Amino acid sequence: MANPLLMREVERLRPGSALDLGCAGGGDAVWLARRGWRVSSVEQRDLPEKFPDGEFDLISARFLHSHPDRSRASCRILKRATEAVAAGGYLVIIGHAETPSWSEHLDCDFPTTKNVLDSLKLMDNWIIITNEVVRREVTGPKGLVETCADNVLTLKRLL
Ligand SMILES: C[S@@+](CC[C@H](N)C(=O)[O-])C[C@H]1O[C@@H](n2cnc3c(N)ncnc32)[C@H](O)[C@@H]1O
C-alpha cells in the first residue's frame, strides 16, 4: 500500500517518469504506476555509490532517514537525487519527525525539514512546494493508539 502523504503530494501532478528510492515492498511504486507514472524503483543497492542513471520528473524518497546510521548516507542520496530531477520535476522527501513510544528508534535525532534543506544547498532554480510536519495516528502493540509525526518536503526544480 502506498504512503498517504506521498499520495497527497503526487495526486496533483501530471504523470511522467518517476524514481522510487528504497522501494521496499513496492507499494509506492505500484500506486504510481497505476496512476500512469513510468516508474523505476531501487532497493538493496548502495544508493550513495550507485545512483540510477537518467533524469526523472518525480523522485520519491520515503523514510530513508529511518535509522541514524543511515542519516549521513541519506543526505548524500538526497543531494544526488536533486541532480537527477528533470527541469519542471519534483523531489518528494518524507521522513520521520518522531516515533511512537514503543519504537526501537525512540532516541533518534531525526533531521528536520530545515536540516534537510540546509544539507541540500539548493540553488534558486528550486522552489519549496510543501514544508510541513504532519501528525498521524498509529496503533502499536496491544492496540495502543498514539500519534507520531512525519516531515514532508516537496521541492520543484524550475530550470
Ligand atoms: C520505508 S522504506 C520505503 C517504502 C517504499 N517506498 C514502499 O513503497 O513500500 C525505505 C527503504 O529505504 C531503504 N534504504 C535506506 N537507506 C538506503 C541506502 N543507503 N541504500 C539503499 N536503500 C536504502 C531501506 O532499505 C528501506 O527499504
PDBQT file of the ligand as one rigid body, heavy atoms in Angstrom, charges set to zero:
ROOT
HETATM    1  C1  LIG A 201      10.182   2.855   4.318  1.00  0.00    +0.000 C 
HETATM    2  S1  LIG A 201      11.041   2.095   3.033  1.00  0.00    +0.000 S 
HETATM    3  C2  LIG A 201      10.298   2.795   1.625  1.00  0.00    +0.000 C 
HETATM    4  C3  LIG A 201       8.924   2.270   1.332  1.00  0.00    +0.000 C 
HETATM    5  C4  LIG A 201       8.639   2.070  -0.098  1.00  0.00    +0.000 C 
HETATM    6  N1  LIG A 201       8.693   3.307  -0.882  1.00  0.00    +0.000 N 
HETATM    7  C5  LIG A 201       7.276   1.366  -0.272  1.00  0.00    +0.000 C 
HETATM    8  O1  LIG A 201       6.522   1.717  -1.164  1.00  0.00    +0.000 OA
HETATM    9  O2  LIG A 201       6.989   0.454   0.491  1.00  0.00    +0.000 OA
HETATM   10  C6  LIG A 201      12.657   2.836   2.995  1.00  0.00    +0.000 C 
HETATM   11  C7  LIG A 201      13.635   1.955   2.266  1.00  0.00    +0.000 C 
HETATM   12  O3  LIG A 201      14.832   2.681   2.021  1.00  0.00    +0.000 OA
HETATM   13  C8  LIG A 201      15.895   1.746   2.003  1.00  0.00    +0.000 C 
HETATM   14  N2  LIG A 201      17.162   2.462   2.207  1.00  0.00    +0.000 N 
HETATM   15  C9  LIG A 201      17.508   3.290   3.203  1.00  0.00    +0.000 A 
HETATM   16  N3  LIG A 201      18.770   3.722   3.047  1.00  0.00    +0.000 NA
HETATM   17  C10 LIG A 201      19.260   3.136   1.908  1.00  0.00    +0.000 A 
HETATM   18  C11 LIG A 201      20.517   3.155   1.214  1.00  0.00    +0.000 A 
HETATM   19  N4  LIG A 201      21.539   3.857   1.684  1.00  0.00    +0.000 N 
HETATM   20  N5  LIG A 201      20.639   2.449   0.065  1.00  0.00    +0.000 NA
HETATM   21  C12 LIG A 201      19.593   1.718  -0.384  1.00  0.00    +0.000 A 
HETATM   22  N6  LIG A 201      18.376   1.643   0.228  1.00  0.00    +0.000 NA
HETATM   23  C13 LIG A 201      18.230   2.333   1.373  1.00  0.00    +0.000 A 
HETATM   24  C14 LIG A 201      15.548   0.796   3.119  1.00  0.00    +0.000 C 
HETATM   25  O4  LIG A 201      16.140  -0.477   2.898  1.00  0.00    +0.000 OA
HETATM   26  C15 LIG A 201      14.010   0.712   3.043  1.00  0.00    +0.000 C 
HETATM   27  O5  LIG A 201      13.594  -0.403   2.333  1.00  0.00    +0.000 OA
ENDROOT
TORSDOF 0
